[in-house]
Amino acid sequence: MSDWKKFTGKEPLSGVFWVRGLRQEVDCDVDDYGRPVWHFTDEQSSFLALVEISFDPAEDLDVCPVNQYLTGDFDEQTDSITHYKEFAMPEGPAV
């Protein structure tokens, strides 16, 4: 049985969660002056990340990756969350 829940954006989430979703692919070019110019493509890819979510009713959700290199990255400009799962610490061995 899966513990994943559908994300609607209205959940008052606070804490650490695994999130799945879609990432808008971005292409980068260089303009005449050597500056990068970003273009959104029509392609999307899926992502999985461990994030910390803070909920403020006045400001909506604040999502930050726990460790973008080891447990996945999250970018509020290109990523949209479709599902979430609470992070639970595993039981340790008996001592």
N, C-alpha and C positions, 0 to 999 in steps of 0.2 A: 504494500500500500504506500502511496506517495504522500508525503507531507507538504507538497507544493500547493500553494493557493494562488488563484487568479488575482492579479493586481489590477485594481480599478483606478487607483490614484486618490481615492477618498479615505483609505485606511489611515488611522492615526498611529502610524508605526514609529516606534523609538527603540533603538537597540541595534544589534548586529544580526544581519540576515544574509543568506545566499539569495541572489537575484539572477533571473534569466531574462533575456529580452532580445531585442533587435537593435542592431547598430547600423546607422546610415553610413554607407561607404563614402569616402571623401577622396577626391583626386586633387593633386597639387600641381600647379604650373608656376612659371616665373614670368612676371611682367617685363616690360622693356627696361625697367630700372633694377632688375634683379631681385625684386621683392616677391615672396611667395603669394600666390593667389589660390584660394581654396574653392573648389567646386563640389557640390553634392552630386553624386551619381544617382542613378535609378536603382542601384543595387543595395541590398541589405544582407547582413550576416548576423548569426546568433552569437550571444556572449553569455558567459557565466562569471559571476564575481561575488566575492565576499565584501559586503559594504556595511558601513555604519549609517543608520538613518536617524535623523532627528526631525521631529514633527513640531512645527510652530503654526497654529491655526491662522495666524496673520500672514505668514510667509510661505506656506506650503511645506513640502518635504525638502530637507537638505540631505543629499546622498554623497558620501565620501568613501572611496575604496579603503579597505583596511591595509592592504599591501598590494599596490598595483602590479608589482613584479612577480609575486608568488601566488596571489589568490585572485587575480583578474583586475582589470581596470574598469572604471565607469566614467563616462564623459556626459555631463548633463546636456550638452549641445547636440550630440549625435546619437545618444543611447535612449531607448525607451524600455522600461521594465514591463514584462508581461506576466511574470510569476515570481513569487517569493517563498522562502522557507526559513523558519526560525533557526538560528545557529544554536546548537546545544553542545556543551562540552561533553566529550565522551567520558565514560566511567574509567577511572584509573584502576590499575591492578590492586588487588588486596595486599596489604602490607603486614 
